[in-house]
Amino acid sequence: MPTNIFKVLWELKKNGNADTTIKNISKALFVLADKCNLDKPESVKEFIATLDRKNGYKRQLCYSYNKYVKVHGLTWNKPNYHVSSKMPKIPQETQIDCIIANASKKLATAISISRDTGLRPIELMNIRLRDVDLSKGAIYPETAKHGSPRVLKLKKSTLNMLNKYLAHIYVELNDNLFGTWTSETYGKLFRHTRNKTAEKLADMSIKGIRLYDLRHFFATMTYYRTKDILFVKQQMGHKKIETTLVYTQLLQFEQDDNYTCKVANTVKDATDLIENGFEYVTEMDGLKLFRKRK
């Protein structure tokens, strides 16, 4: 690694920056170093300006290079690339279930946990066995982005899946649940399985589902179920309520979505439906009717 880049990364490490932050800045600096002289800010600025890439990518390059400028005592007028806000798309649960059904046991378990908890991919990949209460189906994550601590609940079906997965691997209390997988590994495997599922079912809308959309799905469904935006904020690990408020808009937008309806003939049927996210609607002819958004 070039000494000038290493110096920046080492300063970030000493200042307590997260490893993922350091990794992303490292990638950006190597991209710039391949095309520019990092010690000439104007040339770097011109290169970024001529890139045929979205503003979000350009902004990340500027953010990373700004670290280089500060560490090496350079000066520049940092460009301000504005990134327009965009409403996230919420996948249907039936689509998520199809991806899970076509995934390996390990990947299916990870996707199910993401759906049930809204954990960021990096948070999930950092979960250790000691962070999971297997008797209660509770996960105690280390929240990323300096957000609020929280405890998250797994559905019974996901907990069963997790236990079956753990029964086939050797893992100690301080080991990560998913071994050496990183968030990048997780994302790559998710996209591969998602695309295979879309082609198998001839449903190209599935190809538009991003791994991070599972987090949006969790937030929207949690708000739909509780109507408590502060609870959603806490469950998502957000620092600001403004970040969470977007999910109230998503729910209003999707008010006309279809529902999956089920009938419970026994107490066990009703219990199973509730554990799988169905809500009670009414009773007709002695039968209890439940529904859940698709």
KOLMAR-22164 format. One line per field, with one value per atom (N, C-alpha, C, CB): x, y, z; residue in three letters. Coordinates in steps of 0.1 Angstrom, whole numbers. Each point is the difference from the previous one (the first is absolute). Glycine has a CB too. Layout:
N
u	(X:...)
v	(Y:...)
w	(Z:...)
res	(ALA:...)
***
This chain:
294
u	(8:-8:9:-19:16:8:0:-6:17:2:-10:24:-27:-8:-15:15:-20:-13:0:-5:15:1:-1:14:-7:0:-14:23:-31:-14:-8:1:0:-7:4:-2:15:5:-6:21:-21:-6:-15:16:-23:-14:-2:-5:14:0:3:7:3:3:-11:24:-32:-11:-13:11:-10:-12:-10:4:-1:-10:-2:7:-19:-4:8:-23:25:8:-7:9:-22:-7:2:-17:17:3:14:-16:25:14:1:9:-16:1:-6:-2:-9:-6:8:-22:29:9:12:-8:13:11:-3:8:-20:-4:0:-13:7:-1:13:-22:31:14:8:-1:-1:7:-6:5:-18:-6:6:-21:22:5:15:-17:25:14:4:2:-12:3:-2:-8:1:-3:6:-20:24:4:13:-24:30:10:-6:18:-19:-7:5:-5:17:6:-3:18:-27:-4:-15:20:-26:-14:-8:5:0:-8:-2:9:2:-2:-10:24:-24:-9:-14:17:-19:-13:-5:6:3:-4:-4:16:-8:-3:-14:24:-27:-13:-11:10:-8:-10:-4:8:2:-2:-5:18:-19:-5:-14:16:-19:-14:-6:5:-7:-5:-10:21:-30:-10:7:-17:10:5:4:-14:6:4:14:-24:28:13:11:-9:6:9:1:-6:-5:1:9:-23:22:8:15:-19:22:14:5:-4:-5:4:2:-12:3:1:13:-25:28:13:12:-12:12:12:2:-3:-8:1:8:-22:21:8:14:-19:22:14:6:-5:-3:4:3:-14:6:2:13:-25:26:12:13:-14:14:13:1:-1:-7:1:-2:16:-24:-3:-13:11:-13:-13:-7:11:-24:-8:-14:13:-21:-14:-8:4:-8:-8:-13:10:-12:-12:-12:13:-25:-12:-9:2:-2:-9:-12:20:-31:-13:-6:-4:-1:-7:-14:21:-30:-14:-6:-2:-7:-6:-10:2:-3:-8:-7:15:-28:-8:4:-19:22:3:-12:18:-15:-11:-1:3:-15:-3:-4:-7:15:-3:-12:24:-31:-10:6:-16:10:5:1:-9:-1:0:12:-25:30:12:12:-11:12:11:0:-1:-11:-1:5:-19:16:5:15:-21:27:15:6:-1:-5:4:-1:-7:-4:-2:10:-24:30:10:15:-17:18:14:5:-6:19:6:-4:20:-18:-4:6:-2:15:6:-5:20:-21:-5:-15:17:-25:-14:-2:-5:14:-1:3:7:3:4:-11:24:-30:-10:-12:8:-12:-11:2:-5:17:3:-1:15:-9:-1:-15:22:-30:-14:-7:-1:4:-7:5:-3:16:6:3:9:-8:5:14:-23:31:14:7:0:9:9:8:1:3:8:13:-9:16:12:-3:10:-22:-3:-3:-10:3:-2:12:-22:32:12:9:-2:-1:8:-6:8:-20:-7:8:-23:26:6:-10:21:-18:-9:-4:11:-2:-4:-10:23:-25:-9:-15:19:-20:-14:-5:6:-18:-7:-8:0:5:-7:-13:22:-23:-12:-12:15:-11:-11:-1:4:6:0:3:-16:25:3:15:-17:19:14:3:-3:15:5:12:-8:5:11:8:-14:26:8:-4:19:-26:-6:11:-21:20:9:-5:5:4:-3:-3:-8:13:-2:-15:22:-30:-14:-3:-5:-8:-4:1:-16:19:1:-15:22:-23:-13:0:-7:-4:-2:-11:7:-4:-9:-5:13:-25:-6:-1:-13:16:-1:-13:25:-31:-12:4:-10:0:2:6:-19:14:5:15:-23:27:14:9:-8:3:7:3:-10:0:2:10:-24:24:10:14:-18:19:13:5:-6:-2:4:5:-16:9:4:13:-24:26:13:11:-12:10:10:4:-8:-2:2:10:-23:25:9:14:-21:23:13:6:-7:20:6:3:11:-18:2:0:-12:22:1:-6:21:-23:-8:5:-4:17:6:1:12:-16:1:-12:13:-10:-11:-9:14:-27:-10:3:-17:21:2:15:-22:30:14:8:-6:12:9:-8:19:-32:-7:1:-16:17:-1:-13:26:-29:-12:1:-3:15:2:-3:17:-12:-3:-15:22:-28:-15:-7:3:0:-6:1:4:8:3:-8:23:-24:-7:-15:18:-23:-14:-4:1:7:-3:0:10:0:0:-12:25:-29:-12:-13:12:-12:-12:-2:4:7:-1:-4:17:-12:-4:-15:24:-28:-14:-9:6:-2:-8:-1:8:3:0:-8:22:-21:-8:-15:20:-24:-14:-5:2:7:-3:-7:-3:9:-5:11:-18:20:11:-1:2:-14:-1:9:-24:26:8:15:-15:19:14:2:1:-12:2:1:-13:12:0:15:-22:26:13:0:5:7:2:-5:19:-16:-4:-15:22:-29:-15:-6:1:6:-6:-1:10:0:-1:-12:25:-27:-12:-13:14:-14:-12:-3:5:5:-1:-6:19:-13:-5:-14:24:-28:-13:-10:9:-6:-9:-1:5:6:-1:-9:24:-22:-9:-15:20:-22:-14:-6:6:2:-5:-2:11:-2:0:-6:19:-17:-3:7:-23:35:8:13:-11:13:12:12:-14:12:12:5:-9:0:4:8:-20:15:6:15:-23:24:13:9:-11:6:9:4:-11:1:3:9:-22:22:9:14:-20:21:13:3:8:-18:2:4:-16:24:4:-10:24:-30:-10:-13:19:-30:-13:-4:-6:13:-2:3:5:5:3:-11:25:-32:-10:-13:11:-14:-13:-3:3:7:-3:-9:22:-22:-7:-15:20:-24:-14:-5:3:5:-4:-1:11:-2:-1:-13:25:-28:-12:-13:11:-11:-12:0:2:9:1:-6:20:-17:-4:-13:24:-32:-12:-9:1:0:-9:6:-10:22:6:-9:22:-20:-8:5:-4:-5:3:-1:-9:16:-2:-9:23:-34:-10:1:-15:13:1:-12:25:-29:-11:6:-18:15:4:-12:18:-16:-10:2:-3:15:4:8:-1:3:9:14:-14:19:13:1:2:-12:0:2:-14:6:1:14:-25:30:14:10:-7:7:10:-1:-1:-12:-1:5:-20:17:5:16:-21:27:14:6:-2:-5:5:-5:0:-4:-2:-14:23:-33:-14:-7:0:-9:-8:-15:16:-22:-14:-9:4:-14:-9:-14:14:-20:-14:-3:-7:-5:-5:-13:12:-12:-12:-3:4:-17:-4:9:-8:12:9:14:-20:24:14:7:-6:18:7:8:2:-3:7:12:-22:33:13:5:5:3:5:15:-23:30:14:3:8:-1:3:9:-2:0:9:14:-20)
v	(-12:12:13:-13:22:13:7:2:3:6:12:-7:15:11:-4:13:-24:-5:-6:-3:-5:-7:10:-18:29:11:5:7:-6:5:-11:14:-26:-11:-2:-11:12:-1:11:-12:24:11:-3:16:-21:-4:-10:6:-16:-11:5:-16:25:6:8:0:6:9:-8:18:-31:-8:-2:8:-5:-3:-15:21:-24:-14:-6:5:-18:-7:1:-16:16:1:14:-16:26:14:1:9:-15:0:-7:1:-13:-8:8:-21:28:7:12:-6:13:11:-5:13:-25:-6:-3:-10:4:-3:13:-20:30:13:6:4:-4:6:-8:8:-21:-8:2:-17:20:3:13:-11:21:13:0:10:-18:-1:-7:-1:-7:-7:10:-21:32:9:14:-12:15:14:0:8:4:2:5:5:-13:4:13:-24:27:13:12:-14:13:11:1:-2:9:0:4:5:5:4:-10:23:-32:-11:-10:4:-6:-10:6:-8:20:7:-1:16:-14:0:-15:20:-29:-14:-4:-6:9:-3:7:-3:15:8:-7:21:-27:-6:-14:15:-21:-14:-1:-4:-6:-3:-9:3:2:-7:9:-14:7:7:9:-18:28:9:-6:17:-28:-7:-6:-5:0:-6:11:-19:30:12:6:4:-4:6:-9:10:-23:-9:2:-17:19:2:13:-12:22:13:-1:12:-19:-2:-8:-1:-9:-8:9:-21:28:8:11:-5:10:11:-5:10:-23:-5:0:-15:12:0:15:-20:29:14:5:4:-8:5:-7:3:-16:-7:5:-20:24:4:15:-21:29:14:7:-4:-1:6:9:-19:27:8:-2:17:-16:-1:5:-19:23:4:-13:25:-31:-13:2:-8:1:1:-5:-3:8:-4:-7:19:-32:-7:-4:-9:15:-3:-13:25:-33:-12:1:-13:12:1:-11:12:-9:-10:-9:15:-27:-10:-9:2:-4:-9:-14:16:-24:-14:-8:2:-13:-9:-11:6:-10:-11:-12:17:-28:-13:-6:-3:-6:-8:-11:6:-10:-11:-13:11:-13:-12:-1:0:11:1:-4:17:-11:-3:-15:23:-29:-14:-9:5:0:-8:0:6:6:0:-9:24:-24:-9:-14:17:-21:-14:-5:4:5:-3:2:6:-3:3:-12:24:-25:-10:2:-1:-9:0:12:-25:28:11:13:-14:16:13:2:-2:-9:1:5:-18:13:4:15:-24:28:14:9:-6:3:8:0:-6:-5:0:9:-24:24:8:15:-18:21:14:4:-3:-5:3:2:-13:5:1:11:-24:29:9:14:-20:20:13:3:8:-17:2:5:-17:27:3:-12:25:-27:-12:-1:1:10:0:-4:17:-12:-4:-15:23:-29:-14:-8:4:0:-7:1:4:5:2:-7:22:-28:-7:-12:9:-10:-12:-9:13:-25:-10:5:-19:26:5:12:-8:13:11:-5:14:-27:-6:-8:0:3:-8:-10:19:-32:-10:-5:-6:8:-4:10:-12:24:10:6:6:-10:5:15:-18:22:15:2:3:8:4:13:-13:14:12:6:-8:15:5:11:-8:10:12:9:-12:23:9:8:1:-1:8:14:-20:29:14:7:-5:0:7:1:12:-21:0:-6:-1:1:-4:-16:20:-25:-14:-6:2:-14:-6:-15:19:-25:-14:-4:-2:-8:-3:-14:16:-19:-13:-7:9:-22:-9:-7:-3:1:-8:-15:16:-23:-14:-8:2:0:-7:3:0:13:4:-6:21:-21:-6:-15:17:-24:-14:-2:-4:13:0:2:8:2:3:-11:24:-31:-11:-12:7:-9:-11:3:-5:18:4:-2:17:-12:-1:-15:22:-31:-14:-7:0:7:-6:7:-7:16:7:0:14:-12:2:15:-23:28:14:2:6:2:3:14:-13:16:11:13:-11:13:12:0:3:-14:-1:7:-21:27:6:-11:19:-16:-10:-5:10:-1:-4:0:10:-14:-2:11:-23:21:10:9:-16:14:8:15:-19:27:15:5:2:10:6:-1:15:-13:-1:-15:19:-29:-14:-2:-7:11:-1:6:0:12:7:-7:21:-26:-7:-13:10:-17:-13:3:-11:21:4:3:9:0:4:-12:22:-31:-12:-9:0:-2:-8:7:-11:24:8:-1:16:-14:-1:-13:17:-28:-13:-3:-8:14:-2:8:-2:14:7:-7:21:-27:-7:-13:10:-17:-12:2:-9:20:3:9:-2:6:9:13:-19:24:12:10:-13:21:10:10:-4:6:10:-4:6:-19:-5:5:-21:23:5:14:-15:22:13:1:8:-19:-1:1:-13:23:1:-6:21:-25:-6:10:-13:26:10:3:11:-16:1:-8:5:-16:-8:9:-21:30:9:10:-2:7:8:-7:13:-26:-8:-1:-13:10:-2:13:-17:28:13:3:8:-10:3:-9:8:-21:-9:2:-16:20:3:12:-9:20:11:-3:15:-23:-4:-8:-1:-7:-8:8:-20:29:7:15:-15:21:14:9:-6:1:7:3:-12:24:4:0:14:-11:0:-14:21:-30:-14:-5:-4:8:-3:6:-1:13:7:-8:22:-27:-7:-14:12:-18:-14:1:-7:18:2:5:5:0:5:13:-23:31:14:10:-6:15:11:12:-6:8:11:-5:15:-9:-4:3:4:6:4:-12:24:-32:-11:-11:4:-5:-10:4:-7:20:5:-4:19:-22:-4:-12:9:-18:-12:2:-12:24:3:4:8:-2:4:-13:22:-31:-13:-7:-1:0:-7:7:-8:21:7:-3:18:-18:-3:-14:16:-25:-14:-5:-4:14:-4:-10:23:-22:-9:-13:20:-23:-13:-12:11:-22:-12:-7:-3:-5:-7:-15:19:-27:-14:-3:-5:-2:-3:-15:19:-21:-14:-2:-1:-11:-4:-9:2:1:-8:-8:17:-30:-9:-4:-9:10:-3:10:-24:23:9:-1:-1:-11:-2:7:-22:21:7:15:-18:23:15:4:0:-9:3:0:-10:0:-1:12:-25:30:11:13:-11:13:12:0:1:-13:-1:3:-17:15:3:13:-24:33:14:3:0:-9:3:7:-20:28:8:-5:20:-20:-4:11:-14:10:9:-1:-1:-11:-2:-14:21:-25:-13:-2:-2:-9:-3:-15:20:-23:-14:-8:1:5:-7:-1:-12:18:-1:14:-19:19:12:3:-3:16:4:8:-1:-1:7:5:-14:25:5:5:6:-6:6:6:-18:29:6:-9:22:-23:-8:6:-8)
w	(0:0:0:12:-21:0:14:-25:28:13:2:0:-10:2:3:-16:10:3:14:-25:28:13:11:-10:8:11:3:-8:-2:2:7:-21:17:6:15:-23:25:14:9:-9:4:8:3:-11:1:2:11:-24:23:10:14:-18:19:13:6:-7:-2:4:3:-13:12:4:-11:22:-34:-11:-2:-11:7:-2:-11:9:-8:-11:-13:17:-18:-12:-7:8:1:-5:-6:18:-11:-5:-13:24:-25:-12:-12:14:-12:-11:-4:9:0:-3:-7:20:-16:-7:-14:22:-25:-14:-8:8:-3:-7:-3:11:-2:-2:-10:23:-23:-11:-14:18:-18:-13:-5:6:3:-4:-3:14:-6:-2:-14:25:-30:-12:-12:10:-8:-11:2:-4:17:3:8:-1:2:10:13:-18:28:12:7:3:-6:6:-8:9:-20:-8:1:-16:26:2:-12:23:-31:-12:-10:4:-6:-10:5:-7:20:6:-2:17:-15:-1:-14:18:-28:-14:-4:-5:10:-3:5:1:11:6:-8:23:-27:-7:-14:12:-18:-13:0:-8:20:1:-5:19:-26:-4:10:-25:37:11:8:2:6:8:10:-4:9:10:13:-11:14:13:0:2:-14:-1:0:-13:6:0:14:-24:32:13:9:-3:1:8:-3:1:-13:-4:6:-22:22:6:15:-18:24:15:3:2:-9:2:-2:-6:-5:-4:10:-24:30:10:12:-8:11:11:-3:6:-19:-5:1:-15:11:0:14:-20:30:14:6:2:-5:6:-6:3:-16:-6:-1:-13:20:1:-14:19:-27:-13:1:-12:2:0:-13:16:-15:-12:3:-10:0:2:-3:-7:17:-2:-7:21:-32:-8:8:-21:19:7:-10:17:-18:-8:7:-13:9:6:-4:1:8:-3:4:4:-14:2:8:-22:31:8:-8:20:-17:-8:10:-20:17:9:-3:1:9:-2:-4:17:-25:-4:10:-25:28:10:-7:17:-16:-7:7:-7:0:6:8:-19:30:8:-8:20:-29:-8:-9:0:-5:-8:8:-15:27:9:4:10:-8:3:-12:15:-27:-12:0:-12:15:0:10:-8:20:11:-4:17:-24:-4:-10:4:-11:-10:5:-18:30:6:7:2:0:8:15:-16:24:14:7:0:-2:7:-5:2:-15:-6:4:-19:18:4:14:-16:25:14:2:7:-14:0:-5:-3:-8:-6:9:-23:29:9:12:-7:12:12:-5:10:-21:-6:-1:-12:7:-2:14:-21:31:13:9:-2:-1:10:-6:12:-25:-6:2:2:2:3:-13:19:-18:-11:-3:6:-19:-3:8:-23:25:8:15:-16:21:14:1:3:-13:0:-1:-10:2:-2:12:-24:33:12:13:-10:7:11:5:-9:21:6:6:4:-1:6:14:-13:20:13:-1:8:-19:-2:-2:-9:8:-3:12:-24:28:10:-7:17:-18:-8:7:-10:23:7:-3:18:-19:-2:-15:24:-32:-14:0:-7:15:1:-4:18:-26:-4:6:-22:27:6:-8:23:-34:-9:6:-19:13:2:-11:11:-8:-10:-7:14:-27:-9:0:-14:9:-2:13:-23:34:13:4:-4:-1:3:14:-24:27:14:1:1:11:2:-1:14:-18:0:1:-14:16:0:-10:25:-33:-11:0:-14:10:2:-13:18:-18:-12:0:0:-12:-1:4:-18:22:4:-12:16:-28:-11:-3:-10:12:-2:11:-11:23:11:-2:16:-21:-3:-11:6:-16:-11:5:-16:25:6:8:1:7:8:-9:18:-29:-9:-7:-4:1:-6:10:-14:27:10:3:10:-11:3:-10:9:-20:-10:-1:-13:21:0:14:-19:20:14:2:-1:11:3:15:-21:26:14:3:1:11:5:-7:22:-23:-6:-15:22:-28:-15:-6:2:-14:-8:-5:-7:7:-5:-14:15:-23:-14:-4:-5:15:-3:-6:-3:-8:-6:-10:3:-4:-10:5:-5:-5:2:-6:0:2:-6:-15:20:-26:-14:-5:1:6:-3:0:9:2:1:-11:25:-29:-11:-13:12:-15:-12:-1:0:10:0:-1:14:-7:-1:-14:24:-31:-13:-10:5:-3:-9:2:2:10:3:-5:19:-16:-4:-15:19:-27:-15:-5:-1:7:-3:2:5:7:3:-10:25:-29:-9:-14:12:-16:-13:1:-5:16:2:0:13:-6:1:-12:25:-33:-11:5:-16:27:7:1:13:-23:0:11:-24:30:11:12:-8:9:12:-2:2:-14:-2:5:-20:22:6:15:-20:26:15:5:1:6:6:14:-14:18:13:11:-8:6:10:0:-4:-6:0:10:-24:29:11:13:-11:12:12:-2:3:-15:-2:2:-16:12:2:15:-22:30:14:6:1:-4:5:-3:-1:-12:-4:7:-22:23:6:15:-18:24:14:3:3:-11:2:-3:-6:-4:-4:12:-24:31:11:13:-11:13:13:0:6:-18:-2:10:-8:13:10:-7:20:-24:-8:9:-15:28:9:2:11:-10:1:-13:15:-26:-13:0:-12:16:1:9:-3:14:10:-7:20:-26:-6:-12:8:-15:-11:4:-14:26:5:-6:3:-6:-6:10:-18:14:9:0:-3:-9:-2:-4:-6:12:-4:-14:23:-29:-14:-9:5:-2:-8:0:5:6:2:-7:21:-21:-5:-14:15:-23:-14:0:-7:17:-1:2:9:-2:1:-14:23:-31:-14:-9:3:-1:-8:3:0:13:4:-6:21:-21:-6:-15:18:-24:-15:-3:-2:11:-3:7:-4:7:7:-7:10:-24:-8:-3:-10:16:-2:3:5:-12:2:13:-24:30:12:-3:14:-6:1:11:-10:8:10:4:-9:22:5:10:-3:4:10:11:-18:30:11:6:6:-6:5:14:-23:28:13:7:-6:19:7:-6:21:-24:-5:-14:12:-20:-13:2:-10:19:3:5:5:4:6:-11:22:-31:-11:-9:1:-4:-9:7:-10:22:7:1:14:-12:1:-14:19:-29:-14:-5:-4:13:-4:-5:-6:7:-3:11:-15:11:10:0:-2:13:1:-6:21:-29:-7:6:-21:20:5:1:-11:15:2:-8:22:-30:-8:1:-15:18:0:10:-24:34:10:-4:7:-18:-4:1:-16:20:2:-13:25:-30:-12:3:-13:7:1:-13:21:-21:-12:2:-8:-3:1:-14:17:-17:-13:-8:10:-23:-9:-1:-13)
res	(MET:MET:MET:MET:PRO:PRO:PRO:PRO:THR:THR:THR:THR:ASN:ASN:ASN:ASN:ILE:ILE:ILE:ILE:PHE:PHE:PHE:PHE:LYS:LYS:LYS:LYS:VAL:VAL:VAL:VAL:LEU:LEU:LEU:LEU:TRP:TRP:TRP:TRP:GLU:GLU:GLU:GLU:LEU:LEU:LEU:LEU:LYS:LYS:LYS:LYS:LYS:LYS:LYS:LYS:ASN:ASN:ASN:ASN:GLY:GLY:GLY:GLY:ASN:ASN:ASN:ASN:ALA:ALA:ALA:ALA:ASP:ASP:ASP:ASP:THR:THR:THR:THR:THR:THR:THR:THR:ILE:ILE:ILE:ILE:LYS:LYS:LYS:LYS:ASN:ASN:ASN:ASN:ILE:ILE:ILE:ILE:SER:SER:SER:SER:LYS:LYS:LYS:LYS:ALA:ALA:ALA:ALA:LEU:LEU:LEU:LEU:PHE:PHE:PHE:PHE:VAL:VAL:VAL:VAL:LEU:LEU:LEU:LEU:ALA:ALA:ALA:ALA:ASP:ASP:ASP:ASP:LYS:LYS:LYS:LYS:CYS:CYS:CYS:CYS:ASN:ASN:ASN:ASN:LEU:LEU:LEU:LEU:ASP:ASP:ASP:ASP:LYS:LYS:LYS:LYS:PRO:PRO:PRO:PRO:GLU:GLU:GLU:GLU:SER:SER:SER:SER:VAL:VAL:VAL:VAL:LYS:LYS:LYS:LYS:GLU:GLU:GLU:GLU:PHE:PHE:PHE:PHE:ILE:ILE:ILE:ILE:ALA:ALA:ALA:ALA:THR:THR:THR:THR:LEU:LEU:LEU:LEU:ASP:ASP:ASP:ASP:ARG:ARG:ARG:ARG:LYS:LYS:LYS:LYS:ASN:ASN:ASN:ASN:GLY:GLY:GLY:GLY:TYR:TYR:TYR:TYR:LYS:LYS:LYS:LYS:ARG:ARG:ARG:ARG:GLN:GLN:GLN:GLN:LEU:LEU:LEU:LEU:CYS:CYS:CYS:CYS:TYR:TYR:TYR:TYR:SER:SER:SER:SER:TYR:TYR:TYR:TYR:ASN:ASN:ASN:ASN:LYS:LYS:LYS:LYS:TYR:TYR:TYR:TYR:VAL:VAL:VAL:VAL:LYS:LYS:LYS:LYS:VAL:VAL:VAL:VAL:HIS:HIS:HIS:HIS:GLY:GLY:GLY:GLY:LEU:LEU:LEU:LEU:THR:THR:THR:THR:TRP:TRP:TRP:TRP:ASN:ASN:ASN:ASN:LYS:LYS:LYS:LYS:PRO:PRO:PRO:PRO:ASN:ASN:ASN:ASN:TYR:TYR:TYR:TYR:HIS:HIS:HIS:HIS:VAL:VAL:VAL:VAL:SER:SER:SER:SER:SER:SER:SER:SER:LYS:LYS:LYS:LYS:MET:MET:MET:MET:PRO:PRO:PRO:PRO:LYS:LYS:LYS:LYS:ILE:ILE:ILE:ILE:PRO:PRO:PRO:PRO:GLN:GLN:GLN:GLN:GLU:GLU:GLU:GLU:THR:THR:THR:THR:GLN:GLN:GLN:GLN:ILE:ILE:ILE:ILE:ASP:ASP:ASP:ASP:CYS:CYS:CYS:CYS:ILE:ILE:ILE:ILE:ILE:ILE:ILE:ILE:ALA:ALA:ALA:ALA:ASN:ASN:ASN:ASN:ALA:ALA:ALA:ALA:SER:SER:SER:SER:LYS:LYS:LYS:LYS:LYS:LYS:LYS:LYS:LEU:LEU:LEU:LEU:ALA:ALA:ALA:ALA:THR:THR:THR:THR:ALA:ALA:ALA:ALA:ILE:ILE:ILE:ILE:SER:SER:SER:SER:ILE:ILE:ILE:ILE:SER:SER:SER:SER:ARG:ARG:ARG:ARG:ASP:ASP:ASP:ASP:THR:THR:THR:THR:GLY:GLY:GLY:GLY:LEU:LEU:LEU:LEU:ARG:ARG:ARG:ARG:PRO:PRO:PRO:PRO:ILE:ILE:ILE:ILE:GLU:GLU:GLU:GLU:LEU:LEU:LEU:LEU:MET:MET:MET:MET:ASN:ASN:ASN:ASN:ILE:ILE:ILE:ILE:ARG:ARG:ARG:ARG:LEU:LEU:LEU:LEU:ARG:ARG:ARG:ARG:ASP:ASP:ASP:ASP:VAL:VAL:VAL:VAL:ASP:ASP:ASP:ASP:LEU:LEU:LEU:LEU:SER:SER:SER:SER:LYS:LYS:LYS:LYS:GLY:GLY:GLY:GLY:ALA:ALA:ALA:ALA:ILE:ILE:ILE:ILE:TYR:TYR:TYR:TYR:PRO:PRO:PRO:PRO:GLU:GLU:GLU:GLU:THR:THR:THR:THR:ALA:ALA:ALA:ALA:LYS:LYS:LYS:LYS:HIS:HIS:HIS:HIS:GLY:GLY:GLY:GLY:SER:SER:SER:SER:PRO:PRO:PRO:PRO:ARG:ARG:ARG:ARG:VAL:VAL:VAL:VAL:LEU:LEU:LEU:LEU:LYS:LYS:LYS:LYS:LEU:LEU:LEU:LEU:LYS:LYS:LYS:LYS:LYS:LYS:LYS:LYS:SER:SER:SER:SER:THR:THR:THR:THR:LEU:LEU:LEU:LEU:ASN:ASN:ASN:ASN:MET:MET:MET:MET:LEU:LEU:LEU:LEU:ASN:ASN:ASN:ASN:LYS:LYS:LYS:LYS:TYR:TYR:TYR:TYR:LEU:LEU:LEU:LEU:ALA:ALA:ALA:ALA:HIS:HIS:HIS:HIS:ILE:ILE:ILE:ILE:TYR:TYR:TYR:TYR:VAL:VAL:VAL:VAL:GLU:GLU:GLU:GLU:LEU:LEU:LEU:LEU:ASN:ASN:ASN:ASN:ASP:ASP:ASP:ASP:ASN:ASN:ASN:ASN:LEU:LEU:LEU:LEU:PHE:PHE:PHE:PHE:GLY:GLY:GLY:GLY:THR:THR:THR:THR:TRP:TRP:TRP:TRP:THR:THR:THR:THR:SER:SER:SER:SER:GLU:GLU:GLU:GLU:THR:THR:THR:THR:TYR:TYR:TYR:TYR:GLY:GLY:GLY:GLY:LYS:LYS:LYS:LYS:LEU:LEU:LEU:LEU:PHE:PHE:PHE:PHE:ARG:ARG:ARG:ARG:HIS:HIS:HIS:HIS:THR:THR:THR:THR:ARG:ARG:ARG:ARG:ASN:ASN:ASN:ASN:LYS:LYS:LYS:LYS:THR:THR:THR:THR:ALA:ALA:ALA:ALA:GLU:GLU:GLU:GLU:LYS:LYS:LYS:LYS:LEU:LEU:LEU:LEU:ALA:ALA:ALA:ALA:ASP:ASP:ASP:ASP:MET:MET:MET:MET:SER:SER:SER:SER:ILE:ILE:ILE:ILE:LYS:LYS:LYS:LYS:GLY:GLY:GLY:GLY:ILE:ILE:ILE:ILE:ARG:ARG:ARG:ARG:LEU:LEU:LEU:LEU:TYR:TYR:TYR:TYR:ASP:ASP:ASP:ASP:LEU:LEU:LEU:LEU:ARG:ARG:ARG:ARG:HIS:HIS:HIS:HIS:PHE:PHE:PHE:PHE:PHE:PHE:PHE:PHE:ALA:ALA:ALA:ALA:THR:THR:THR:THR:MET:MET:MET:MET:THR:THR:THR:THR:TYR:TYR:TYR:TYR:TYR:TYR:TYR:TYR:ARG:ARG:ARG:ARG:THR:THR:THR:THR:LYS:LYS:LYS:LYS:ASP:ASP:ASP:ASP:ILE:ILE:ILE:ILE:LEU:LEU:LEU:LEU:PHE:PHE:PHE:PHE:VAL:VAL:VAL:VAL:LYS:LYS:LYS:LYS:GLN:GLN:GLN:GLN:GLN:GLN:GLN:GLN:MET:MET:MET:MET:GLY:GLY:GLY:GLY:HIS:HIS:HIS:HIS:LYS:LYS:LYS:LYS:LYS:LYS:LYS:LYS:ILE:ILE:ILE:ILE:GLU:GLU:GLU:GLU:THR:THR:THR:THR:THR:THR:THR:THR:LEU:LEU:LEU:LEU:VAL:VAL:VAL:VAL:TYR:TYR:TYR:TYR:THR:THR:THR:THR:GLN:GLN:GLN:GLN:LEU:LEU:LEU:LEU:LEU:LEU:LEU:LEU:GLN:GLN:GLN:GLN:PHE:PHE:PHE:PHE:GLU:GLU:GLU:GLU:GLN:GLN:GLN:GLN:ASP:ASP:ASP:ASP:ASP:ASP:ASP:ASP:ASN:ASN:ASN:ASN:TYR:TYR:TYR:TYR:THR:THR:THR:THR:CYS:CYS:CYS:CYS:LYS:LYS:LYS:LYS:VAL:VAL:VAL:VAL:ALA:ALA:ALA:ALA:ASN:ASN:ASN:ASN:THR:THR:THR:THR:VAL:VAL:VAL:VAL:LYS:LYS:LYS:LYS:ASP:ASP:ASP:ASP:ALA:ALA:ALA:ALA:THR:THR:THR:THR:ASP:ASP:ASP:ASP:LEU:LEU:LEU:LEU:ILE:ILE:ILE:ILE:GLU:GLU:GLU:GLU:ASN:ASN:ASN:ASN:GLY:GLY:GLY:GLY:PHE:PHE:PHE:PHE:GLU:GLU:GLU:GLU:TYR:TYR:TYR:TYR:VAL:VAL:VAL:VAL:THR:THR:THR:THR:GLU:GLU:GLU:GLU:MET:MET:MET:MET:ASP:ASP:ASP:ASP:GLY:GLY:GLY:GLY:LEU:LEU:LEU:LEU:LYS:LYS:LYS:LYS:LEU:LEU:LEU:LEU:PHE:PHE:PHE:PHE:ARG:ARG:ARG:ARG:LYS:LYS:LYS:LYS:ARG:ARG:ARG:ARG:LYS:LYS:LYS:LYS)
***
